[in-house]
Amino acid sequence: MRSLALALLLAPLLARAAEFAPVFTDRAVLQRDQPIVVWGTGRDGETVTLELCSAVTPTTSSTTTANAIAIATATATATVVAGRWTATLPAQPATEGATLRLHSAAAPARELTDLAIGEVWLALGQSNMEWRLNQCGDFAAAALAAPADPALRLLKLPHRAHPGDAWPAFAWQSAAPATAGALPAVPYYFAARLRRELGVPVGIVVCTYGGTPIEAWMSRAALAAAGLGAALAEHDRKLAQWPDEAAYEAAWREAQS
């Protein structure tokens, strides 16, 4: 009975304990040679500490963690404000086999393993950008048969109808014959070329949504600068008909019935 009472008492605290944002998972790629910004959620006022342990030997196409000759530890701290924290680690050279730990007083340390530091690029767009290798017929035969490359990694963000929707489970994955078919083709070929030319780990964050217009990927400032202020105002006028997502969903269902 005491154990149950203690669990019920601690549950709200642990539920709000500091966490990494969903894009930071095992096998993630962080940008090399620039300050590394990491963010997440937690309890207001909580102090979090990041600890990055990584091999300092510059990576080549044949380098593995076994070649590392030293370990560098970088740290950064942040305070949770409005449920969110952001911390910036100092720039690091390209490497593989890094570990990132998140420490807070409210819960045991969170740890991400098998991280790489290298080139990080975004691949954004609609259906052409999410077209998979296994949809490319004979054109992708060589890519589908290519040996595994642990340093070529992609993160495919799942679809969400609204920004507030919960994220389905997703994670970074490395290119390998068993998983290559499901990888988006354009980002894969782009990453493979960077791997050949730069010889460092490459990570592509893929965010696509079929049928979306280019305006959906532009900021309000960019739309206004492009002379689309009137269209933006009309968009806002239409959205004002629905005060929240529930009202919009109800209108959508009615239109589809």
C-alpha positions as CSV (number, residue, x, y, z in Angstrom):
1,M,0.0,0.0,0.0
2,R,2.9,2.4,0.9
3,S,4.5,1.6,-2.5
4,L,1.3,2.4,-4.3
5,A,0.9,5.6,-2.5
6,L,4.5,6.6,-3.2
7,A,4.1,5.8,-6.9
8,L,0.9,7.9,-7.1
9,L,2.7,10.8,-5.4
10,L,5.7,10.7,-7.7
11,A,3.9,10.0,-11.0
12,P,3.0,13.7,-11.7
13,L,6.7,14.7,-11.0
14,L,8.2,12.0,-13.2
15,A,5.7,12.7,-16.0
16,R,7.1,16.2,-16.2
17,A,10.7,15.2,-15.8
18,A,13.1,16.7,-18.3
19,E,13.1,14.9,-21.6
20,F,14.8,15.4,-25.0
21,A,12.6,16.6,-27.9
22,P,11.3,13.7,-30.0
23,V,13.9,14.4,-32.8
24,F,16.7,13.5,-30.5
25,T,16.9,9.7,-30.4
26,D,19.6,7.0,-30.5
27,R,21.6,7.2,-33.7
28,A,20.8,10.9,-34.2
29,V,23.3,13.1,-36.2
30,L,24.3,16.4,-34.8
31,Q,25.9,19.2,-36.9
32,R,29.7,19.4,-36.9
33,D,31.9,22.5,-36.4
34,Q,29.0,24.6,-35.1
35,P,27.5,25.1,-31.7
36,I,25.1,22.2,-31.1
37,V,21.6,23.3,-30.0
38,V,19.6,20.7,-28.1
39,W,16.1,21.2,-26.6
40,G,13.3,19.4,-24.8
41,T,10.7,19.7,-22.2
42,G,10.6,19.6,-18.4
43,R,9.2,21.2,-15.2
44,D,9.3,25.0,-14.9
45,G,12.3,26.2,-12.9
46,E,14.1,22.9,-13.3
47,T,17.8,23.0,-14.2
48,V,19.0,20.5,-16.7
49,T,22.6,19.6,-17.7
50,L,23.7,18.0,-20.9
51,E,26.9,16.0,-21.2
52,L,28.3,15.0,-24.6
53,C,31.0,12.4,-24.8
54,S,32.4,11.9,-28.2
55,A,35.5,10.6,-30.1
56,V,37.7,13.6,-31.2
57,T,39.4,11.8,-34.1
58,P,38.0,13.3,-37.4
59,T,35.9,10.8,-39.2
60,T,36.7,9.4,-42.7
61,S,34.7,7.0,-44.7
62,S,36.5,4.1,-43.1
63,T,36.8,5.4,-39.5
64,T,34.9,3.5,-36.8
65,T,34.7,4.2,-33.0
66,A,37.5,1.7,-32.6
67,N,39.9,4.2,-34.2
68,A,39.1,6.9,-31.6
69,I,42.2,8.0,-29.7
70,A,40.6,10.3,-27.2
71,I,37.3,11.2,-25.6
72,A,36.1,14.8,-25.2
73,T,33.4,15.8,-22.8
74,A,31.3,19.0,-23.4
75,T,28.6,20.2,-21.0
76,A,25.9,22.8,-21.1
77,T,23.1,23.8,-18.7
78,A,19.7,25.3,-19.1
79,T,16.6,26.2,-17.1
80,V,13.1,25.1,-18.0
81,V,10.9,28.0,-18.8
82,A,7.2,27.5,-19.9
83,G,7.8,23.8,-20.0
84,R,10.7,24.0,-22.4
85,W,14.5,24.1,-22.2
86,T,17.2,24.8,-24.8
87,A,20.9,24.2,-24.2
88,T,23.9,24.9,-26.5
89,L,27.0,22.7,-26.5
90,P,30.3,23.9,-28.0
91,A,31.1,23.0,-31.6
92,Q,32.6,19.5,-32.1
93,P,34.4,17.9,-35.0
94,A,32.9,15.0,-37.1
95,T,32.9,11.7,-35.3
96,E,30.8,8.6,-34.5
97,G,29.9,6.7,-31.4
98,A,29.0,9.8,-29.3
99,T,26.8,9.7,-26.2
100,L,24.5,12.4,-25.0
101,R,23.2,12.4,-21.4
102,L,20.5,14.6,-19.9
103,H,20.8,15.1,-16.1
104,S,18.1,16.6,-13.9
105,A,17.2,16.4,-10.2
106,A,13.7,15.0,-10.9
107,A,14.6,11.7,-12.6
108,P,17.4,9.4,-13.6
109,A,19.7,10.6,-16.4
110,R,18.4,10.1,-19.9
111,E,21.0,8.8,-22.3
112,L,21.2,8.7,-26.1
113,T,23.8,6.4,-27.7
114,D,25.4,5.8,-31.0
115,L,25.2,9.4,-32.0
116,A,27.2,10.8,-34.9
117,I,28.5,14.4,-35.5
118,G,28.7,15.4,-39.1
119,E,26.5,17.0,-41.7
120,V,22.8,17.6,-41.0
121,W,20.4,18.6,-43.8
122,L,16.6,19.1,-44.0
123,A,14.6,17.6,-46.8
124,L,11.2,19.3,-47.0
125,G,8.3,19.1,-49.5
126,Q,5.4,17.1,-50.7
127,S,5.0,13.7,-52.4
128,N,8.1,14.0,-54.7
129,M,10.3,14.4,-51.6
130,E,8.8,11.4,-49.8
131,W,8.9,9.0,-52.8
132,R,10.5,5.8,-51.6
133,L,13.4,3.9,-53.1
134,N,11.3,0.8,-53.5
135,Q,8.9,2.9,-55.7
136,C,11.7,3.7,-58.2
137,G,11.9,0.4,-60.0
138,D,15.2,-0.6,-61.6
139,F,16.6,2.9,-61.1
140,A,17.1,2.2,-57.4
141,A,18.4,-1.4,-57.8
142,A,22.0,-0.4,-56.9
143,A,20.9,1.6,-53.9
144,L,18.7,-1.2,-52.6
145,A,21.6,-3.7,-52.9
146,A,24.2,-1.4,-51.4
147,P,26.0,-2.5,-48.3
148,A,24.9,-1.0,-45.0
149,D,26.4,2.4,-44.2
150,P,26.0,3.2,-40.5
151,A,27.1,6.8,-41.0
152,L,24.3,7.6,-43.5
153,R,21.2,8.2,-41.4
154,L,17.7,9.6,-42.0
155,L,15.0,10.8,-39.7
156,K,11.5,10.7,-41.2
157,L,9.0,12.8,-39.3
158,P,5.5,11.2,-39.2
159,H,2.5,13.1,-40.4
160,R,0.5,15.2,-38.0
161,A,-2.7,16.9,-39.0
162,H,-2.3,19.7,-36.4
163,P,0.7,21.1,-34.5
164,G,-0.7,20.1,-31.2
165,D,-1.2,16.4,-32.1
166,A,0.9,13.8,-30.2
167,W,3.8,12.5,-32.1
168,P,3.7,8.8,-33.2
169,A,6.9,6.9,-32.3
170,F,9.8,7.6,-34.7
171,A,13.6,7.4,-34.6
172,W,16.8,7.9,-36.6
173,Q,17.8,4.9,-38.8
174,S,20.9,4.0,-40.7
175,A,20.9,3.0,-44.3
176,A,21.0,-0.8,-44.6
177,P,19.6,-3.3,-47.2
178,A,16.8,-4.4,-44.8
179,T,15.5,-0.8,-44.5
180,A,16.6,1.0,-47.6
181,G,13.4,0.3,-49.5
182,A,11.4,2.5,-47.2
183,L,13.8,5.4,-47.3
184,P,12.8,8.5,-49.3
185,A,14.7,8.4,-52.6
186,V,15.8,12.1,-53.1
187,P,17.1,12.6,-49.6
188,Y,18.9,9.2,-49.7
189,Y,20.8,10.0,-53.0
190,F,21.7,13.4,-51.7
191,A,23.0,12.0,-48.4
192,A,24.9,9.2,-50.3
193,R,26.7,11.8,-52.5
194,L,27.6,13.9,-49.4
195,R,29.0,10.7,-47.8
196,R,31.2,10.1,-50.9
197,E,32.4,13.6,-51.2
198,L,32.9,14.7,-47.6
199,G,33.7,11.4,-45.8
200,V,31.8,12.4,-42.6
201,P,28.5,11.1,-41.1
202,V,25.5,12.6,-42.8
203,G,22.0,12.9,-41.4
204,I,18.9,14.0,-43.3
205,V,15.8,15.1,-41.5
206,V,12.9,14.4,-43.8
207,C,9.6,16.3,-43.3
208,T,7.1,15.8,-46.1
209,Y,3.4,16.0,-46.6
210,G,1.9,15.1,-50.0
211,G,-0.2,17.6,-51.7
212,T,0.9,20.6,-49.7
213,P,1.5,23.9,-51.6
214,I,4.8,25.7,-51.4
215,E,3.1,28.4,-49.3
216,A,2.6,25.9,-46.5
217,W,6.4,25.7,-46.1
218,M,7.0,29.4,-46.0
219,S,7.0,31.7,-42.9
220,R,4.5,34.5,-42.7
221,A,7.3,37.0,-43.2
222,A,8.4,35.2,-46.4
223,L,4.9,35.2,-47.7
224,A,4.5,38.9,-47.1
225,A,7.9,39.6,-48.7
226,A,6.8,37.7,-51.7
227,G,3.8,40.0,-52.2
228,L,1.3,37.5,-50.9
229,G,0.0,39.7,-48.0
230,A,-3.5,39.8,-49.4
231,A,-3.6,36.0,-49.8
232,L,-2.3,35.7,-46.2
233,A,-5.1,38.0,-44.9
234,E,-7.7,36.0,-46.7
235,H,-6.3,32.8,-45.2
236,D,-6.5,34.4,-41.7
237,R,-10.1,35.5,-42.4
238,K,-11.1,32.0,-43.3
239,L,-9.4,30.4,-40.3
240,A,-11.1,32.9,-38.0
241,Q,-14.4,30.9,-38.7
242,W,-13.0,28.2,-36.4
243,P,-11.9,29.3,-33.0
244,D,-10.0,26.1,-32.2
245,E,-9.0,22.7,-33.7
246,A,-12.2,21.0,-32.4
247,A,-14.4,23.4,-34.4
248,Y,-12.2,23.0,-37.5
249,E,-12.4,19.2,-37.2
250,A,-16.2,19.4,-36.8
251,A,-16.5,21.5,-39.9
252,W,-14.2,19.2,-41.8
253,R,-16.2,16.1,-40.9
254,E,-19.4,17.9,-41.9
255,A,-17.9,18.9,-45.3
256,Q,-16.9,15.3,-45.9
257,S,-20.3,13.8,-45.0
